[in-house]
Amino acid sequence: MKKHIQVAAALLFENGKIFATKRGESPYKYVAHKYEFPGGKIEAGERGEDAVKRELEEELDLKVRVGNLYASHTHEYPDFTVTLWLYECEMLSGFVLNEHESYTWFAPRELEPADWAPADAEILESLKRVFGE
């Protein structure tokens, strides 16, 4: 049976653009050098809202205000399954890339699924519909 990972991530907007971080090398080639919504694993007994705050502070030195859950989605990778919980968040500070190779602000029309980790990519069409071109 595959390992099932729960992940909390942030949907961050500024000036009509969506913030994305780009992963570096990974033992899992299908997520290496792909964009993702920043966040990380939810620890046992941790709420998703708390996990996204903790992960953003650890990975980006970024403080956020966590709002509503925008979407959740389960995706099966070849080696594991992930459930992604995407929360609307507001940036309260600047950030530093501690773990990612780069970042980008995308207009909704610029969201290309091929550039994203597959679990994250499946939410992009919803973002295009909701936030338009």
N, C-alpha and C positions, 0 to 999 in steps of 0.2 A: 504494500500500500504506500502511495506517495505521501510525502510530508505535506501538510497543509499549513500555510503561513498566512497570518492576518497582518495586513499592512494598513497604516493610517498615513494619508498624504494630504498635502495642502493645495488647494486651488487658489492661487494668488493672482489678482488683477491689478494693473496700474495703467492708466491712460488707455483703457480698452484692450490691453494686451495681457496675455497669460504667461506667467513665469514658469520656465522649465529648466531643470538641471540635466546635464548629460553625464551618464555613467562612464567610468573608465573601464579598464580591463576587468574581466569577470571569468570565472571558470565556466560560466554558462554563456556561450557565444551569442545566443539569441537575445541577450540583454546588454551585451558589451557595446559601449559607444552609442547607446540609444538614449533619447530623451525620456524623462519621466517627471511626474509630479513629485516634488521633494517630500520626503517622509521616510518611514521605516517600519520595522516590525513592532507589533503591539505585544508587549510582554504579558505574561500570565497575570491575570487579575487587574490589568491596566485598562482604563477606558480609552477608546479611540481618540477622543479629544485631548486627553493627557499625553498619549503617545505621540501625536503629531507635534505638540508643543515641545516635548522632550527631544524628539528626533531632529527638529529644525534647529534647536539650540545646539545639539551635538554636532550636526553636520555642517551648519551654516552660520553658527553664532547669531542666529536670527530669532528675534522675539516676535510672536504673533498673537493676535486675538483670534480665537477659534469660534466660528459661527456655525451655521447649519450644515448638516450632511448634504452634499450635493448629489452624490451617487455612490453606489456600491456595486461591485462586479466581481465575479469569480472567474478566474482563467486557469486553464490547465496547461502547464508547460510540460515538456518531456520529462523533467526530473522532479517536479513538485507542482503543487497547486497553490495559488495565491488568491485571497479575497482582498480586494482593494477597497478601502473606505476613504472617499475623497471629501474633505471638509472645506467649505468656503472659509478662507482666512484673510486677515488683514495684517500687513506688515507693520510692526511697531518700531523697527530698528533697521539699520543697514545689515549687510551680510558679508560673509567671507566664505569662499569655496575651500572647505577643509577636506572633502572626500570626492568631489566631482571634478571632471576635467574642464567643464565650461558651463555656461548658462546662457539662456536666450529669453527674450520677450517675444512671443508670437501673437500676431493678430489672428483672430479665429479663422480667417480664410487661409492662413499660412500653415495650419495644422495638417501635416502629412503623416498618416499612420505608419508608413514604412520607416520613418525616422524615430519612432517611439518604441519603447518596450511594449510587447504585445498586450499585456494586461492594461496598461495605460492607454494604448492606442484605441481600444474598444470604446472609450468614453469620448473620444474626439468628435465623432459625428454629433453627439448630443450637444457638445459645446458649440459647434458650428450652428446648429439649429436654434439654440437658445440665445446665443450672443451675436449671431449673424455675421455678416461680412463687415 
